[in-house]
Amino acid sequence: MPRIFDNIDQQLLPALRETLELSTRSDFCVGYFNPRGWRQIDSYIDQWTGGENHCCRLLIGMPKRPQDELLRALSLSGQDGNIDNQTAVRIKKKLAEELREQLAKLAPVLRGSGRP
């Protein structure tokens, strides 16, 4: 059963630790991920062997990109929201670079928790 944690009346961390202690896998979907918070639960997940039923999956939401906002604004104004191939390639490269930077920032945190 899904539960909502507001960290006022319902604290997430104690409930999460209690659940992870009894679990062999986890699936998280979050709107924002702060790698420093991972250190609060990594010891539970480090014990899992990995693979299909003994792993942690983490889906992280992303804020709207300025490009998306611009395209939406153009479509609302009646202008054509399509972009040319050169712009599409530039945007893809920028997104790949942003993801690479996020992963580079996360890598030391994961390495520090005993992960390869």
C-alpha positions as CSV (number, residue, x, y, z in Angstrom):
1,M,0.0,0.0,0.0
2,P,1.5,3.4,-1.0
3,R,2.2,5.8,1.8
4,I,2.9,9.6,1.7
5,F,5.6,10.9,3.8
6,D,5.7,14.6,4.6
7,N,8.6,14.5,7.1
8,I,6.4,16.4,9.6
9,D,3.9,13.8,10.8
10,Q,5.3,10.9,8.8
11,Q,9.1,10.6,8.8
12,L,10.5,8.8,5.7
13,L,13.9,7.7,6.8
14,P,12.9,5.5,9.8
15,A,10.1,3.8,7.7
16,L,12.4,3.3,4.8
17,R,15.1,1.7,6.9
18,E,12.6,-0.6,8.5
19,T,11.3,-1.6,5.1
20,L,14.8,-2.1,3.6
21,E,15.8,-4.3,6.6
22,L,13.1,-6.8,5.6
23,S,13.6,-6.5,1.8
24,T,15.8,-8.1,-0.8
25,R,15.1,-5.5,-3.6
26,S,13.7,-2.1,-4.0
27,D,12.2,0.2,-6.6
28,F,12.2,4.0,-6.0
29,C,10.7,6.7,-8.1
30,V,11.7,10.2,-6.9
31,G,11.3,13.7,-8.2
32,Y,14.7,14.7,-6.9
33,F,17.8,12.8,-5.8
34,N,20.4,14.1,-3.5
35,P,23.4,11.6,-3.4
36,R,24.2,12.6,0.2
37,G,20.8,11.1,1.2
38,W,21.9,7.8,-0.3
39,R,24.4,7.3,2.5
40,Q,21.5,7.0,4.9
41,I,20.3,3.7,3.3
42,D,23.3,2.3,1.4
43,S,24.3,-0.1,4.1
44,Y,21.0,-2.0,3.6
45,I,21.3,-2.1,-0.2
46,D,25.0,-3.1,-0.1
47,Q,24.0,-6.4,1.4
48,W,21.9,-7.5,-1.7
49,T,23.6,-9.7,-4.2
50,G,22.4,-7.9,-7.3
51,G,20.5,-9.3,-10.3
52,E,16.8,-9.3,-11.0
53,N,15.4,-9.9,-7.6
54,H,18.2,-8.6,-5.3
55,C,18.8,-5.1,-6.5
56,C,17.8,-1.5,-6.2
57,R,16.3,0.4,-9.1
58,L,16.1,4.2,-8.9
59,L,14.0,6.3,-11.3
60,I,14.8,10.0,-11.0
61,G,12.4,12.7,-12.4
62,M,13.9,15.6,-14.2
63,P,12.8,19.2,-14.1
64,K,11.4,20.7,-17.3
65,R,14.2,21.8,-19.6
66,P,14.3,25.4,-21.0
67,Q,14.0,23.9,-24.5
68,D,10.7,22.2,-23.6
69,E,9.3,25.3,-22.1
70,L,10.3,27.3,-25.2
71,L,8.6,24.8,-27.5
72,R,5.5,24.7,-25.4
73,A,5.4,28.5,-25.4
74,L,5.8,28.6,-29.2
75,S,3.0,26.1,-29.7
76,L,0.7,28.1,-27.5
77,S,1.4,31.2,-29.4
78,G,0.4,29.6,-32.7
79,Q,4.0,29.3,-34.0
80,D,5.4,26.1,-35.2
81,G,7.0,24.2,-32.3
82,N,9.1,22.0,-34.6
83,I,12.8,22.3,-34.5
84,D,15.4,21.6,-37.2
85,N,17.8,18.6,-37.1
86,Q,20.8,20.8,-36.1
87,T,18.9,22.1,-33.1
88,A,17.7,18.6,-32.1
89,V,21.3,17.3,-32.3
90,R,22.6,20.2,-30.2
91,I,19.8,19.6,-27.5
92,K,20.6,15.9,-27.4
93,K,24.3,16.6,-26.9
94,K,23.5,19.1,-24.1
95,L,21.2,16.6,-22.4
96,A,23.9,13.8,-22.6
97,E,26.4,16.2,-21.1
98,E,24.1,17.2,-18.3
99,L,23.5,13.5,-17.5
100,R,27.2,12.8,-17.6
101,E,27.9,15.6,-15.1
102,Q,25.2,14.2,-12.8
103,L,26.6,10.7,-12.9
104,A,30.1,12.1,-12.4
105,K,29.0,13.8,-9.2
106,L,27.2,10.7,-8.1
107,A,30.1,8.3,-8.7
108,P,32.3,9.3,-5.7
109,V,29.3,9.0,-3.4
110,L,28.6,5.4,-4.6
111,R,32.3,4.5,-4.4
112,G,32.4,5.8,-0.9
113,S,29.6,3.5,0.1
114,G,31.5,0.4,-0.8
115,R,30.0,0.1,-4.3
116,P,32.4,-0.4,-7.3
